[in-house]
C-alpha cells in the first residue's frame, strides 16, 4: 500500500495538467508513477510535452507502474490518498528523449514570456505563428498573430532560434517564477526544471517570419499619453460596433477616441503631453490596444505611427532597444 499527502498529490496533478489536456490514445491518459526512497515521481506526456512532479510518499517497495489520471484524481479527492500499487505495466509509456542539453540564461525571462504568449495566433494554419519565438541570436522573445507583435529584448547567453508552443510557454513562465528554476535547450527540445518539477517539450519545426523588418518602421508622427491608466479607462467606456476599431485624432492638446456604436457615435478624450500636429493619428483595434497598454508597467506611454499604418507603443521610461509592441492599424 502506498500513502500520499492529499495536498501534495493535488498540487502534483495540477502541475501535470498541461500534459494531460485533450483526448488522445489511452496510453497518453495514463500517469507513470515511480517510487524510491520515500519519494513518488509522477510523469505525464502527450508526446509534445512531458511533465514530471515529485512528492513525498510512504511505500513498502520500490518500482513503477501506470495508472489512469482520472483514477489518481479520485484518490486525491479522498480524505486519505491511498494507492494499492496494482496497475498497468509501464513498457509502452512514451518518453521524450531530449539528448544533450545546454544551459541558457533565464533570470527575469518569466514575465517576458507571460506577456509574449498573449500575442500568439490562435488556430492559425501557419502553425509556427501559434508559438513564441526565442531568438537567441538576436537576444529577443517575439510573438505575433499578424496584427499585434510583441518584442522584448533578452540576453539568453546562447545561440539558436526556437519556436515554443503557447502551452509550453505558459508552463515555462510559471516554472520561472521560482528562483531555483533552470532552462536548457537541445536541437529540438527545451527543458525547464526546478526542485520537484521538470518539463521537457518539443519545439515547433518551422521558420518564423522576419520580425525585424516589422519592428524597423519609419516614424510618421508621435505623441505621449500623459496617463496610461486614464487612457485605459477611456477605452473601456467605448464599445465599437464595427470591426472593433476606434479612430484616434489630436485636437488642442487632447487625444480624441471615437467609434461607431450601433447608430450612434461614442467619444472620449485623454490628455497628451508631446505632439506636433492636430488631426488624424491612427485607427486601431481596441482589443489589441488595450492588451498592449496593460502589458506596460509605466504611468505614461509613447505612441508612434508609421507610413504603413503600424503603431508602436512603448513606456516613456523604456528604451526602444529593450522592446515594444506594434499594432497594425488602418492606413489613414
Secondary structure, DSSP 8 states (H G I E B T S, - for coil): -EEE-HHHHHHHHHHHGGGG-S---GGGGEEEEEEETTEEEEEEE-SSEEEEEEEEEE-SS-EEEEEEHHHHHHHHTSSSEEE----B-STT-------S-EEE--TTHHHHHHHHGGGS-SS-SSGGGGEEEEETTTTEEEEE-SSEEEEEE---SS--EEEEEHHHHHHHHHHTTSTT-EEEE-SSEEEEEETTEEEEEE-B-S----HHHHH---EEEEEEES-HHHHHHHHHT---SSTTEEEEEEETTEEEEEEEETTEEEEEEEEBS--S--EEEEEEEHHHHHHHHHT--SS-EEEEEETTSEEEEEETTS-GGGEEEEEE-B--
